[in-house]
C-alpha cells in the first residue's frame, strides 16, 4: 500500500523522492502517461524491475472464450481483453559491461516527477555499479497530446568520477512476458504472446515491428527513430527479429561527459487496413514527429496543457493534499479521453489492464460530466463511439427479446462481454446513463449538429428499450422489473429507483428531441404514437416509497429485507463480494455503492429537501463502499443536506483512492471514475453545481477546513469562474456573452464586466448520520 509520505505534496507536480520496489506496480499506474489513444505505464526506462509492463493502444484487444459450466441462452460467447502492445519505452543501459539494474549496486538517489502542467514524466538517478563506477541518469518521457500517435523519450547518461564505457540499447519489444496473477476477479485476464509477427525492420536509426492479433484480427505497427549526441567516437548499430528491434549505441565517457538519446515512437493500428497501409500510417506519423523534434513536442505539450488548465483548473485553499489530488485527477481524466476520438474511455484509462481494459457506465456517469464542462470536444467523441456501437446494442436487445438498443455492461468494441447476468447484464441502467450524458452534453454546449446527427438516434434507441423492458400494471403505473441498479449487492430488483428515475428522464428526452427533429425521428421510424407512449411511461413511472419509515426504497420492498449483520463482519472481510456468496448479499440490506443516493444527486428534482436528508441518513447506515464509485456521490449529497464535515472526509477518500492505494488494486491501473469524482465532489458537492432543464444552478457551501474553492466551467461557449469562501460566492464571466445562472434558486446575470457576488447561507443543522461499523471514511486532519 502506498504510504502518506510516498509522494511529496506539491500543487503542480507529483514527486517521488525514493524508489520503493514493494509498491512499484502502483507507481507505474500513478506515473502512467496517455493521450487516450496511446498509453504507457510508468515503468522504469530499463524495463526491469517492473510490476506490470504496459503499452496500450485504445481499442486494441484480443478475444478469448468465456466458458460456462452450464450453457444458457443469451450468454456472451467471447470476452475481450486489452492487450499489451509493442513496448517502445525500453532503453537498456550497460555500464562497463554491467547492466544498469536498480536491484544491484548502490542507488545513491532516485527521483521521479510527474509535471501536471507540462505533461511530462521526469526521472533522475545516481547509481554506482557493483564494480564501483558511478553514473548519473536523466530521462524525460511524454505521450503527445498534439500528435496522437506519438510518444517520446529524452535519455541522458553522464559519467561522474571516472572514464566509463557505455552501451545503450533502445528497443521495440513485442510479446513481453507478463507476471502471473490470480485471486481477485477484478484483475485482467492476461493473454500470453497475443501478437503474431508480420514484419520487422531495422536500418540506420529506424526500427519497426508489425504484428497482428490472431482472433480479433487487428494489425498493430510500432516504429521508432532516434537522434543521438555524444563524444566521439560514438557508434550505432541496429538489428531486428520477429519480436525485437534494437538500436545499440556505444560510447566512452570521460567524467562530466554526456551521451544523449532522443527516441520518437509512433504507433498505428487497424482492423481493416492492409499491412502496407498501416506501415505508411506509422511511418508518416514518425516523419511528422521527427520534423517537430523533441523540443517541439515538449513545447506543443506545454502549450496544449496551458489552454486546458486555463479553462479547467480547480483551486483549493486550506488543504494542500486535496489541491494536488484534484489536479492529479484532472490530468489523468484528461489523459484518458483527450484523444480517444470515437473510442471508449476504459475504466482504468490506459494506465493498466485492470477490468480487461473494459469501458463501463463509469465513463458516462462520472467521467463525461467532468469533461463536458472542461473539455467538451472529447465528450462528443466518446458519445459518437457509443453511437457507432448501436448495431451491436440493437442486436443484443433483440437477443434479449426487446426493442431498441441494449448497451453492454462491459465492452471494448461494443458487444457485451460480461458473462455474469445478475450484477452485469441486468444493469440496464447503462442505457439511461448514456442518455443522461447525451442530454448533459447538448445542454452544456448547444451543439445542434451533434443533437441532430447523434443525440436523436441515441435517445430514441435507448428509450425504445425502456418502453419494451417495462410494463403498465392494471392501475396504469409503469414498472421496470428484474434489473440491477448501481448497487451490485442487490440484483434483479423490481422498480429500482435509480433505474426508474434515469429511465424517466431518458423517455422524456427522447420524446422532446424527436419533436425538435421530426425528420430525423421519421427516418428512425418514430411516429406520434410511439413518442406519446414514451411520455405516458415517464409520467406513470413507479417510484417506491416506504411511508412508515419515511424513505424511498432502493428497489421495491428493499427496506423489508433483513439488515446485514455489520457487527459480525470483520474489517478483513471487505470487500464483501470476495468473502461472502452473492446469494447472501442479494437478500440483505447492504449497499455496495451509492445507488439511491446517486439518484438524488442526478435527479434531485424528484425529491424534496427533507426526503433527501432522511434518505441519505438511512442509506448511510447500509453503504459499505466496496466500490471506488461511491465516495464522491456520498460527498455530493452529504454536502447538499448539510453534513459538510462528512462530505469533506468522503472527498478525501475519492481524491486519494490511487495516491494512497485505498482499495489495494492501483497496481492494475488508476480508478478514472473516482478521479473524476474528486472534481464532482468539489464542484457539485461544495460548489453545489447542478445543470438541469437548461439552467445552471449553484448552491455553494464549504467545510470549515477549506478557506476557498475556485473553479472554471465551460457552458454554451462561455467560460464561467466560480469562487467560494465561507461567506460569499463570486461568479465571473472570464470569456463569452452574458449568462443567466441561479444562486440558491435566485436568478442573476453574469457578464464580463460585472461579476456577481452573493452571500452563502449557513447550512441546515441535522444529526450526524451513522455508517456501518468500521466503514466510516477516515477523518481528514
N, C-alpha and C positions, 0 to 999 in steps of 0.2 A: 504494500500500500504506500502511496506517495505521502510523505510527511509534510507538515506545515512549512518546514524550512527548506524543502527541496528547491523551490523557486523564489528568488528574491522578489519582493513586492515593488513594482515599478509601474507607473501609469501607462507606458507605451511599449514596454518590452517584457518578454518572459525570459528570465536569465537563470540558467542552471550553472552553478559555480563549482560543482563537484560531480563526477560521474559515479552513479550508483548502479552497478550491474544488476542488482536484485530487482530494480524497477526499470530496467532498460526497455522492456516491451511497452510499458506505459508511456515512457518518454518518447518512444518512437511515434506513438499516436499524437501526443501533445505537440511535437515538433514537426508534424507532417505538413507538407506543402501541396497545394492543389489549386486548380482553377475551375473545377467542375468537369473538366474533360480529361486531364492528366492528373494523376495523384502519386506522389512519392511519400512513403513513410519516412520518418526522421531517423533512418538507420545511419550508423556511422559510415563515413566515406569508404572505409576499407572493407565494409561488408560484414565483418565479424569482429567481436561477438555481436550477435543480434538476438532479438526476441522473436520477431516475425518479419522477415523481409517482405516488402510490399511495394510493388509498382503497378498502378492500375490505370485502365482506360475505361471511362464511363460507358457502360453497356456491353463491354467485352466479358463474356461468360461462357461457361460450358454447361451442357445439360447432363443430368445424372438421374438415374431411375429412382422413383420413390416406392420402395417395397412396402407392401401391406401384408399383415398376417392373414387377413381376410379381405377379399376384394369387395368393393362397394360401388354402386353406380355414382358417377359424378366425381369420383376421386381423381385428382390430377395424377397423370402417369409419370411425369418427369418434373424434376426440380431444376432450378437454375442457380449456379454458383459463380460469383465474380472470381476471376482467376488472376493470379499473379503473372503479369505480362513481363516482357523483356526488361531487365533491370539495367538502367543506364546510369545509376548513381555510383557504381563501384569504381573506386580509384585505389588500387593497392600500392603500398609503398614498401620497399626494401632498403634498409639502412646497412650498408656494408654486408650484404647478403642475409641480414636478419629481417624477417617480416615485422612490419610495424603492427603490433598486436598489443592492445592495452592490458591484456591478461598477463603479459610478461614484461620484464624490465621494470623500470620505475616511471610512473606517471607523475611528473612534477607539478603539473597544473592542467586543468581541463575546464573549458567554459563553452557553453552553447547559448546563443542569444537569438530569440525569435523577435525580429523587428516588425511590429504590427503596422507601423506607418510606411515602412519601405517594402514589406512583403518579402523579406529576406531572412534566411537562416544562416547565422554566422557561427563558426567554430574556431576556437584557438586552443592549442595544447602544446605542452613542452614535455618531451619524452626522452628518457635515457635508455638505450638498448641494453640487453643483458651484458654486452661486451663493454659498455661504458660510454658509447657515443651518444651525444645529445643533439636533438634536432627540435626545431620549432615548426609547428604545422598551423596553417591558417586556411580556412576554406569558407566560401560563401555560396549558398545554393538558392535558386529561385525556380518557381514554376510560373511561367509568364501569364499574366492576366491580359496582355495585349496581343500576344501571338499564341493562340490556344494550344497548338501542337508542340510547343517548345518548353523544355526545361534546360537549366544550365548550371554549371559549377565553375567557380574560380578556385584553384587549388595551388597553394604555395608551400614549399619546403625550404627551410633555412638552416644552414649549418651553424652551430653555436660556438663550439670550442675547439674544433679540430677539423682537418680535412676529412670529408666523408664521401664515399661512393654511393650514389642514389640511383635507384631504379623505380620508376613509376609505371604502373600498368593500369591504363584506362580501359574499361571493358564494357561490352554489352553481353549480358548473360541471360539466357532463357532457361526455363525449367529448373529453377533453383530448388534445392532440397528444402522442404518446409518442415518445421518441427511437428512432432506428433502431439495431438491434443485430444482429450476425451473428458467426459463428465458433464459439462454444462451444455445443455441443448441450445443455448443462445449462440454458441461459438460456431463459426462457419465450418462447413464440411470441406476440408481441403482436398483438392484434386492433385494427384501427383503427375508430373510431366504432361500437362494438358496441351502443350504446343507441339505440333508436328512440323518439322523443318521443311521449308520450301526453297530458300535461297540464302546464301551467306556471301559476304564480300568484305575485303579489307585492302585498301590501297592508299598510299601516302598517309594522310592524317584522317582518312574517312573510314568508317566502319558501318556495316549494315547487316541486319538479320531480318528475315521474313519467315513467318510461321503461320500455320492455320490450325484452328481447333478441329477436333475430329467430329464431334456430334453437332455442335451449333454452326459449324462451317463459317467461322469468322476469320478473316485474314488480318494479321497484325504485323506491322512493319515498324522497325526502330532503326534509326540511323544517327551517327554521331560524327561531328567534325571537331577539330582541335586546333588551338593556337598556342604555341609554346615559346617561352623565352627563358634563357638560362646562359650561364657562362660557356664559352667554347672549351672543349668540344662537347656539345650536347647532341646526341644521336637518337634517331627514332627508327622503329621497325613495326610492321603490322602483320597480323595473321588472323585467319578466321576458320571456324569449323561450324558444324550444324547448330550448336547452341552457344558458342562463344566467339565473339570478335574482340581482338585485343590490339591496342596500340601500346608499345613499350618505349619508354623514354629513359635514356641513361645519361648520367652526368656526374661530374666530380665537383663538389662544392667546397670552397675554402670558407673559413669562419666568416659569417656575415653575408655570404653569397646566397642567392635565392633562385630556385627553379620554380617557374610559374607555368601552370597549365590551365587554359580556359577550354571548357568542354561544353559544346552545344549538342543537345539531344532532341531529335524530332520523332514524333510518334504519328502513326496513321493506322486506321483500321476500317474494314468494311465487310459487310455480309453479301455484297452484290458485285463490287468492282473486281476486275481481273488483277492478277499479280502485277503486270506492267503498270496498270493504273494506280494501284496502291503504292508501288515503288515511286512513280512520278510524284505522287502526292507528298510522300515523306521527304523526297529529295528537294522538292520545291519549298517545303516548309523550312528545311535546313538551310537552303540558299538564302531565304528571306531573313532568317536569324543571323546568318553569317554577315549579311550586308548591314544589319543593325549593329552587330558586335556586342560583346559583353557589356560594356559600359552603357551602350544604347539601351539594352534590355533592362539594366538596372534603373536608368533614368525614366524609361517608359513605365516601369513598375511603380516607382515612387509617384510619378505624376498621376497615374491612374488612381492610385490609392488616395492621393490628396483630394481628388474630386469626390471619392466615396466618403471619406471622413468629414468633408465639409458639409455633407447632407445627411450624415448618419450617426455622427458621434453622440455618445451619451456621457455627460459629466456628472460625477458623484462626489460630493464633499462630505467628509465625515467617516469614510470607510475606504482606505486606500486599497485594500484587498478586493473589495467589490468593484472599485474603479478599474483595476487591472483586469478583473474577471469579465466584466461586461465588454471591454474592448477585445479581449481574447475571444469571447463568444461571437461578437460581431465579425471579427476577422475570419473565424473558421466557418461560420454560416455563409459568409460571402464566398469563401473558397469553395464551398460545397455547390453553390448554384451559379456563380458568376458566368461561367462559360459552358454550362451543361447543355444549353441550346438544343431543345427538343429531346432531351434525355431525362431520365428520372434523377431525382436527388435522393441517394440512398440514405438509410437511417444513420449510417456511420460516415456519410460523405464518401470521400476516397482516402480516408485515414486508416482503414483497416478492413479486414474481411469478415468482421462480425455480422451476424444475421445473413451470411452468404452474400452480402452486398445488396440486399433487397431494399426496395422502397415500400413504405407502409403509409398509413394515414397520417403518421407523424408529420410528414412533409406538408400536407395540405393544411393541417390544423395548427401547427406550431411554427414551422419554418417559413411558409409562404406569407403569413401575416407580417413577420419582420421584414422580409424582402419587399413586400408590397409598399411599405412606407419608407424604404431606404434605397432599394434598387429594383424598381418595378419591372424593368425590362426582363429580368430573369424570371419573374413570375409568369409573364406571358409565355415564355419559352417552356416553362415547366408544365403549364396547363395545355399548351399545344402538344406536348408529349402525351398527356392524358388523352387528348382528342385523337392522336394517332393510334392509340391502343383501343379505340372504340370497337373495331371489328372483333377483337378477341373478347372484349367485355360483352358485346351483344351475343356472341356465340356462347359465352358462359351463362348468360341469363337464360337463353333458350335451353341449354343443357339442364338447368335447374328448374325448368318449367315456367319461366316468367318472361315478361316482355321488357323491352328497353335494354339497358346495359347493366351488368353487374361487375363493377370494378374489382380487381383482385385484392385479397388481403395482403399478399406479399408477392413481389414480382421484380424482374429486371426489364424484360422486354414486353410485358403487357399481359401475358397469360398467367393464370393462377398457379402458384407452385406451393401453396400451403396444403399439406395433406392432413391437417387437423381440423375437423369440422366445427366443433362447438365454439372454441375460442378463436378460430381463424375465419373460415369461410362464412360462418353465420354472422360475422360482424359486418353486416351490410351497411352500417353507418358510414363506411368509407365513401359510398356514393354521395351522401349528403355532405361529407367533409370536402369532397371535390367541388360540389356545387357551392358551398359556402366560400371556398377560395375564389371561385369564379366571380361570384357576386361582389365580394370584397374588392377584388382587383378592378372590376369595371367601375364600381362606386368611387374608388380612390383615384382612378386615373382618367375616367371619362373616355376610355379607349373604345370608340364606336366601331371601328373596324374589327377589333377583336370580338366585341359583343356580337356583331353580325356574323363573322366568319367562324367563330369558335364557341362563344358562350351559348348561343342558341342551341346548337347541337348537343353540347354537354348537359345543359339544363333539361332539355327535352328527354334525352335518353335516361338520365338519372331519375327524373320524375316518373317516367313510364314504369320503372322498376317498382317504385313505392306504390303506385296505383295497382300494380299486379300483385305485389307481395302482401299488401294489406287487404282488409275487407270491412264492410259496414255490417254491424250487428242489427238485430231486429228493432233496436231503438234508434238506429241511424248513426251510432257512434262508429268512428273509424279506428280499427285496431291493426297493429303490426305485431304479429306473434312469432315466438320462437327465434328470437335474434339475440346476439351478444352485443352489449354496449361497450364503451371503453373499458369498463371494469371486467377484466378477463377471469375474475374469480366468480362470476355469475353468468352462466351460459344458458342460452336458449330460453331467455325470459320473454314474457309477454309484455308488450307496451313499455319497453324501456324508454324512460322519459327523455334521455339524451337523444336516442334514435328518433323518437316521435317528433320532438320539437325541431330537430335539424331537418327531418324529412318534411315537416310542415313548411319550413322556410323554403326548402327545395321546390316543393309543389307550387307555392305561391310565385316564386321567382320564375319558374318555367312558364306559368300562365301569363305573367307580366311580359316576359321577353318575347313570346310569340305574338302578343298584342302589339308590341313595338315593331316587330319584324314579321308581319304576316306572310310575306312572300317566302321568307326563309322557312317559316313554320310549315307552309304549304308543301315545300319541297320535301320536308321530313314527314309529311303525311298527317300533320296536326290539323284537326278541324275544331270548330267551336264546341262540339260535344266533348271532345277529349279534354280541352282546356278547362271547360266547366267542371268536368269530373275531378280534375286536379284541385280546383278551388273548393269543391264540395268536400273532398277528402281532407284538405287542410283545415277547413272550418270545423269539421267533425272529429278532428284528431283527439284521441283519448290520452289524457294526462293523469295518471294515477295519483291519488292524494289520500292520505290517512287522516281523517278528520279527528280521530281520537288522539293521535299523537301530535297533530297539527304540523305534519311534514309531508312533503311529496315522497312517493315511493320511487326507489331507483327503477324498479320494474313492478309490475302488478304483484301484490302480495309479498313483496320483498321484506317488509317490516314484520311479517308474521313468521319469518324463518327464525330458527334458533340462532342466537348470537354466538359467534366463535368464542372458544374458551381462551381468551387472550392471556389470562393469568397463568394458565398452564403451558403456555408456549414459551420455550426458551429462546433467548436472543440469537443463539446459533441456528435456530430453525427458520430464520428468514433468509432469503425469500421463501415463502410457504410452498410455492409450486415445486421446489426442489426437495421438500421434506414430507409433504402430505399428498395423498391422492386427490386429483381434481374432483372426484365424486364428492369427497367430504367438503371441499371448498365451495362447490356449486350450491350446496343445500344449506349453507350457513350465511349469516350476516357478517361478512368480512369483505372489505373492498380493497382490491389490489391498487387501484389508482383512481384519481378523481373522475367521477362519472357524472352523477347528478350535479356535483359542484362545478364541473366543467360546463354543463348545460346552463347553469346560472350565469356563468361568465359570457358564453357565446349567445345565449338567448335570454338576457336579463330582462327583456320586455315581458316575458311570460311569468314573472314572479314579482310579488310585492317586496318591499324592503324588509318587512317583518318575516315573510316567508324565507327570504334569503338567509336571514340571521338564524332562524330556527333550523332550517335545512343544513346550514353549514355546521352548526353545533352537533346535530345528530350524526352526520356522516363523518365528522372529525373523529368521533369515538370509534369508528369502524374501519378507518382507512389506514392501511399499513405501509403504503408507499413502496411496494415491491416493484415499482416501475419508475424509471427516471422521468417519466412524463407527468408525474403527479404534483411535485412540489411547486412548480410555477403556477399551476392552476389554483392550488390551495393558497398560494401567496396572493394572487389577484383577489380572490373572494374574501380572504381574511382581511385584506386592506379595505375592501368595499364595505364590509359590515362592521369595521371599526377595531379589529384586532391587529393593530399596527405592529406591535412587538412580535407577534406570531408571524405576520406576513414577512417581517424582516428576517426572521430565522429561516423561513421557507425560501426566501430569496437566496440566502447564503447556501442552502443545500443545492438549489438549482445551479447557482453560479460556480460552485466548487465541485460539481459532480465528477469532472475529469481532472481538474487541477489537484484534487486530493484523492481521486480514485475511490469515491464513496461506495460504488457498487462492486468494486473489485473486478471490473472487467474492462477498464480503459485500455488494457493491452490489446483488445480486439478492435479498437477504433473509438473515436470520440462519440459522445451522445449528442448528435447535432440538434435534435429537438430540445433537449434540456438546455443546450447552449442558447438556442433561440428563446427558450423560456426565461433566461436571465433578462433579456430585453423585455419580454412580455411582463415579467414580474415588476420591473421598474416602470415601464411606460403605461401599461394597462392597470397595474396594481397601484403604485404610489402616484403615477401620473393620472390615473383614473380615465384613460382614454378609451372611448367607445365610438365606433363608427357604424351607425345603423340608419337605414331609411334615408341615406344620403346626407345625414347630419353627423358632424364631428363634435363629440361631447367630451368634456374634461371635468373630472371631479377629484382634483389632486389632494393629497394628504401625505405627510412624511412621518416616519417613525422618529422618535426623539434622537436616535443615534445619527441620523443624516441631517446635515445642515442645509444642503442644497442639492437639487436634482435638475439637470437641464438636458433636453433632448431636442432633436430636429426630426420632423416628419415631412414626407413629400405627399401632397394632396392636390389633385387636379392641376398639375403643373406648377404648383406653388411650393415654396419652402417655408414651413412654419416652425418657429423655435418656441419652445415652452420652457420657462424657468420657474422653479418652485422653491420656496423656502417654507419655514414652518408657519408663516403668517400670510404670505401672498403668492399669487401666481401671475406671471407676466407672459403675455403672448405677443410675439414679434413676427411680422412678415419679413423674412430675410429676402425673399425674392418672389415676385408674382403679383397678380391682381388682388384686390381686396377679397376677403373671405369671411363669411359669417360662420362663427362657431358658437358653442354653448359652454358656459362655465356654471356647473351645478344647475343645468337646465335653463339658465337665462341667456338669451342671445346677446352676442356682441360681435362687432365687425372689426377685423384686424387689417390694417393697411401697412405699407412700407414706411409711411411717415407717422403713423400713430399706433405705437404699441399700446396694449391694453393691460392694466394691472387690476387684479381683483383679490379680495380677501379670501383666505382659506378658512372655512368654519371648523370648529372643533368637532371631532368625530363623536358619534353617539357611544356612550359608555355601556358596555354589555359584559356579563360574566364571561370570564375566560373559558373557552371550550377545553375539553379534555381529549387526549389521544389514547389509543390502546397502550397498555403498559409497555414501556421501553421503546415506543415508536414516536415519541415527541422529537421534533427536529432539534439539533444541537443549538444551544443559545449562542448567539454571536456576542462576543465580548465587546 
